[in-house]
Every structure is written in structure tokens, then in C-alpha cells.
Amino acid sequence: MDLLAHYYHAHIAELNRRVAEAVSREALSGLVIHSGQPQRMFLDDIDYPFKVNPHFKAWLPLLDNPHCWLVVNGHDKPQLIFYRPVDFWHKVADIPEVFWTEHVEIKLLTEATEVASLLPRDLANWAYVGEHLALAEALGFTKCNPEAVMSYLHFHRTTKTEYELECLRRANQIAVRGHLAAKNAFYNGASEFEIQLQYLDAVGQGENEVPYGNIIALNQHAAILHYTALEHQNPARRLSLLIDAGASYFGYAADITRTYAFEKNPFDELIGALDRAQLELIAMMRPGVRYLDLHMAAHQKIAQLLLDFGLATGDALGLVEQGITRAFFPHGLGHMLGLQVHDVGGFSCDDRGTVLAPPAAHPFLRCTRTLAPNQVLTMEPGLYIIDSLLKALQQDSRGHQIAWDTVAKLRPFGGVRIEDNVIVHSARNENMTREQGLA
């Protein structure tokens, strides 16, 4: 914690610098950042799990307290309006006394509806940052999530401070513990649901604390890219596990994927080959490299795997140009990572709002940025047997290049994906996932 406290001072200074620049450009007095408020379930008397506004948790690791507000202008000490009601139904948050509290002025709010008395008086010249626009309008805000301000903040949020990098390292450290426990559970015969329980126990976080719904897919379920069903029963035959699971630390996310074969077989060899290809792609990451070029390099490597494992015929370049590789590798190579799993700014060309959209042939790519120091990205190539995508190949001449018998042999295994979390430094890459001990 001492290290984080040391880094936090510079982190707040950088956030203040960004806000000062953003509000100066737009002639604003400052930003009022709302932590959010609970959302009631339809026809019920309980709320959905609360998820804090990422712009709020960028400043403070205060993740579970709705109705809080930050008043920042880039120059004065940030003001935290801290919600602490009188409530005998629920646990009331303690007044924070931790390393970050000396950097903010805390004002207590006991009734959420009385926040107006603690907000700046001239709200017409302050911008509201949050999702509850009707509330903001009722309070008197006339500027909500102004596009120019949001574009500026999102572009610069991709450059992580030392505080943020350390939080991401610790999130990876926690997630690696879970992945090792899940791997052990798989080989000991656990079901998808049991693997999930052992993963959560190892990371010490509940389903609403991890940054996303874990993907724990046995056998052919691995071909469903966002599979979250978690079967309680085991399949008749155990073949493979794909686990895409993360962890949180102070609001920052780890997002890691591994694939395992239950026995030594060609699918296990395919996992090893994709793992080597993934590390080769990571070695290509450096400042000045376009992520789109890395994505296309990944397709070249997937094409070579299709040839090497007898799934297709022809040449690698032709398999890419004809769109054959997209049927086996349909998603993007990776994405920005930070306060959100799919962090903002992946398409930003500058802080004025200019974006570079993915090419039409690769619509699911989540990043088109040119890499720069202190960016954090995932690297997650995959190869799957997805019948709905392969069907399109069967309907034209490309189908003659596919070894359908080999496809049929791999279909029960579902697919393979390997995902690491990587910091781009000026002269090297830091693979947080591998350096925390996950091979």
C-alpha cells in the first residue's frame, strides 16, 4: 500500500492537469462527477448490483457507494461529497481514512436528495459527468457529458499513470491465482460451475466484484465466444477447457484467457502453437506500431496454423484475403484495458474526438490506435470451430479449401484462445500475466 500511496500523489496531479486543460478548452468552471445511483429491478423492491461510474473511480478507489460526487476543476483540491445516510436496513459506509483521503476535501451527505446544497452554485457553467441525465437536469446542469471534454478524457485515459499500472499488476496477480486454481479444478474433474466457485474462492472476489462475467467453457462450449451458462453437470467426456476470467484491484481490471486440453493430442499441440504465435505478436508491440497492423499479422499467423494443422489448403496470404481466417478467428486481437475491461479510447486518433473506425472486413476489432508508452492492452488471438461462420464457407468456392474431416475432429473441443495483459513501455513490453506466473 505504501507504493500505491507514493504513486497516488502524482496520479491525482495528472488527473487535475487533464481536467484543467479540458475545462479551459470549453470555458467551463469544472466537472461534477457522479458515482452513480442504484437501479431498481422491474416490479421488485431490490436493486441491481451497483457499478460505479468509471470516471469517478479514476480519481478514487471508492467502488461500492452510490450517491457520491466529485467536484474538480483542475486547480483546487478535489471535493468529495460522500454519501453516508442514517440507515438501519443496510451497512453504512465508514468515513474513509486511507491513503487517498488527504488529497480530497470530504463533505458528508446524509440524504441523497439534498446534494444540491453541497454542489457549486453556478451549475450552469459546470459539466455533469455521469449516466443519470434526468437527475443532472433537475439539479440545474445544462452541460452533461460534453463531447469535447469526454473525447479529451478518453483519449488521455489510455496513457496510464504509475499508480494505475501498479493497480493493473495487482489485478493480474490476483487473477493468476484464480486461473491456477481453475486449471487444477479442470484436471480434477470439476464442472463449469465448480470451476467458477474455485476460481472465485482463489481470487477472493464475488461474482459482482470481478470485472466481468467469467467465461468457463468445457468442450464445444468454447466455440461460444461469450459463453456464461456454467453447466452444473459434467459432459460425458472431458476434452478441453477455455477460461476467460479476470479480477479487480481498486477498480482496475485483469482480463486473462487460457485454454487446456485434458489429454495430449493434436488439440493440445494447437494450443501450444497458438501460444507461441501470441508471444510472437506481443514481441511486435512497441510505440509507433499500429494495432491494426498487429491484428492483420495475427490473421497471417492463424492462416499458417490452419495450414500446419491440416484445416485448410492454399497459401496463408490467400486464406486471409478470401476471409477464410475470419471464419476461424472472428473477433479483434485485443483491446485497451484499465478502469473498464474494454477500456475507452481504442479508436481515438487525438483528444479532439477524431476516431479511426475498424475496417469493414474486421468490424469487431476494438482498437485501431497507434501504440504509445504506458498503454495497456490485451493480446488474445483465437481459433475456433464455429459452425454458423463455417457454413458461409461451405456455400461458395472457399469450401473446397477447408478440410472438413479435420474440422469435424476438432469441433468437440470448441476452440482455443490465449490472452495476456501487456504494458507497452518505451523500450520493452511488460507481460503482466506471464510475469505473475501464468504460463
Secondary structure in CASP SS format (residue, H / E / C, confidence):
PFRMAT SS
TARGET T0000
AUTHOR 0000-0000-0000
METHOD secondary structure of the structure
MODEL  1
M C 1.00
D H 1.00
L H 1.00
L H 1.00
A H 1.00
H H 1.00
Y H 1.00
Y H 1.00
H H 1.00
A H 1.00
H H 1.00
I H 1.00
A H 1.00
E H 1.00
L H 1.00
N H 1.00
R H 1.00
R H 1.00
V H 1.00
A H 1.00
E H 1.00
A H 1.00
V H 1.00
S H 1.00
R H 1.00
E C 1.00
A C 1.00
L C 1.00
S C 1.00
G E 1.00
L E 1.00
V E 1.00
I E 1.00
H E 1.00
S C 1.00
G C 1.00
Q C 1.00
P C 1.00
Q C 1.00
R E 1.00
M C 1.00
F C 1.00
L C 1.00
D C 1.00
D C 1.00
I C 1.00
D E 1.00
Y C 1.00
P C 1.00
F C 1.00
K C 1.00
V C 1.00
N C 1.00
P H 1.00
H H 1.00
F H 1.00
K H 1.00
A C 1.00
W C 1.00
L C 1.00
P C 1.00
L C 1.00
L C 1.00
D C 1.00
N C 1.00
P C 1.00
H C 1.00
C C 1.00
W E 1.00
L E 1.00
V E 1.00
V E 1.00
N C 1.00
G C 1.00
H C 1.00
D C 1.00
K C 1.00
P C 1.00
Q E 1.00
L E 1.00
I E 1.00
F E 1.00
Y E 1.00
R C 1.00
P C 1.00
V C 1.00
D C 1.00
F C 1.00
W C 1.00
H C 1.00
K C 1.00
V C 1.00
A C 1.00
D C 1.00
I C 1.00
P C 1.00
E C 1.00
V C 1.00
F C 1.00
W C 1.00
T H 1.00
E H 1.00
H H 1.00
V C 1.00
E E 1.00
I E 1.00
K E 1.00
L E 1.00
L E 1.00
T C 1.00
E C 1.00
A H 1.00
T H 1.00
E H 1.00
V H 1.00
A H 1.00
S H 1.00
L H 1.00
L C 1.00
P C 1.00
R C 1.00
D C 1.00
L H 1.00
A H 1.00
N H 1.00
W E 1.00
A E 1.00
Y E 1.00
V E 1.00
G C 1.00
E C 1.00
H C 1.00
L H 1.00
A H 1.00
L H 1.00
A H 1.00
E H 1.00
A H 1.00
L H 1.00
G C 1.00
F C 1.00
T C 1.00
K E 1.00
C E 1.00
N C 1.00
P C 1.00
E H 1.00
A H 1.00
V H 1.00
M H 1.00
S H 1.00
Y H 1.00
L H 1.00
H H 1.00
F H 1.00
H H 1.00
R H 1.00
T C 1.00
T C 1.00
K C 1.00
T C 1.00
E H 1.00
Y H 1.00
E H 1.00
L H 1.00
E H 1.00
C H 1.00
L H 1.00
R H 1.00
R H 1.00
A H 1.00
N H 1.00
Q H 1.00
I H 1.00
A H 1.00
V H 1.00
R H 1.00
G H 1.00
H H 1.00
L H 1.00
A H 1.00
A H 1.00
K H 1.00
N H 1.00
A H 1.00
F H 1.00
Y H 1.00
N C 1.00
G C 1.00
A C 1.00
S C 1.00
E H 1.00
F H 1.00
E H 1.00
I H 1.00
Q H 1.00
L H 1.00
Q H 1.00
Y H 1.00
L H 1.00
D H 1.00
A H 1.00
V H 1.00
G C 1.00
Q C 1.00
G C 1.00
E C 1.00
N C 1.00
E C 1.00
V C 1.00
P C 1.00
Y C 1.00
G C 1.00
N C 1.00
I E 1.00
I E 1.00
A E 1.00
L E 1.00
N H 1.00
Q H 1.00
H H 1.00
A H 1.00
A H 1.00
I C 1.00
L C 1.00
H C 1.00
Y C 1.00
T C 1.00
A C 1.00
L C 1.00
E C 1.00
H C 1.00
Q C 1.00
N C 1.00
P C 1.00
A C 1.00
R C 1.00
R C 1.00
L C 1.00
S E 1.00
L E 1.00
L E 1.00
I E 1.00
D E 1.00
A E 1.00
G E 1.00
A E 1.00
S E 1.00
Y E 1.00
F C 1.00
G C 1.00
Y E 1.00
A E 1.00
A E 1.00
D E 1.00
I E 1.00
T E 1.00
R E 1.00
T E 1.00
Y E 1.00
A E 1.00
F C 1.00
E C 1.00
K C 1.00
N C 1.00
P H 1.00
F H 1.00
D H 1.00
E H 1.00
L H 1.00
I H 1.00
G H 1.00
A H 1.00
L H 1.00
D H 1.00
R H 1.00
A H 1.00
Q H 1.00
L H 1.00
E H 1.00
L H 1.00
I H 1.00
A H 1.00
M C 1.00
M C 1.00
R C 1.00
P C 1.00
G C 1.00
V C 1.00
R E 1.00
Y H 1.00
L H 1.00
D H 1.00
L H 1.00
H H 1.00
M H 1.00
A H 1.00
A H 1.00
H H 1.00
Q H 1.00
K H 1.00
I H 1.00
A H 1.00
Q H 1.00
L H 1.00
L H 1.00
L H 1.00
D H 1.00
F C 1.00
G C 1.00
L C 1.00
A E 1.00
T C 1.00
G C 1.00
D C 1.00
A H 1.00
L H 1.00
G H 1.00
L H 1.00
V H 1.00
E H 1.00
Q C 1.00
G C 1.00
I H 1.00
T H 1.00
R H 1.00
A H 1.00
F H 1.00
F C 1.00
P C 1.00
H C 1.00
G C 1.00
L C 1.00
G C 1.00
H C 1.00
M E 1.00
L C 1.00
G C 1.00
L C 1.00
Q C 1.00
V C 1.00
H C 1.00
D C 1.00
V C 1.00
G C 1.00
G C 1.00
F C 1.00
S E 1.00
C C 1.00
D C 1.00
D C 1.00
R C 1.00
G C 1.00
T C 1.00
V E 1.00
L C 1.00
A C 1.00
P C 1.00
P C 1.00
A C 1.00
A C 1.00
H C 1.00
P C 1.00
F C 1.00
L C 1.00
R C 1.00
C C 1.00
T C 1.00
R C 1.00
T E 1.00
L C 1.00
A C 1.00
P C 1.00
N C 1.00
Q E 1.00
V E 1.00
L E 1.00
T E 1.00
M E 1.00
E C 1.00
P C 1.00
G E 1.00
L E 1.00
Y E 1.00
I C 1.00
I C 1.00
D H 1.00
S H 1.00
L H 1.00
L H 1.00
K H 1.00
A H 1.00
L H 1.00
Q H 1.00
Q C 1.00
D C 1.00
S H 1.00
R H 1.00
G H 1.00
H H 1.00
Q H 1.00
I E 1.00
A C 1.00
W H 1.00
D H 1.00
T H 1.00
V H 1.00
A H 1.00
K H 1.00
L H 1.00
R H 1.00
P H 1.00
F H 1.00
G C 1.00
G E 1.00
V E 1.00
R E 1.00
I C 1.00
E E 1.00
D E 1.00
N E 1.00
V E 1.00
I E 1.00
V E 1.00
H C 1.00
S C 1.00
A C 1.00
R C 1.00
N E 1.00
E E 1.00
N E 1.00
M H 1.00
T H 1.00
R H 1.00
E H 1.00
Q C 1.00
G C 1.00
L C 1.00
A C 1.00
END
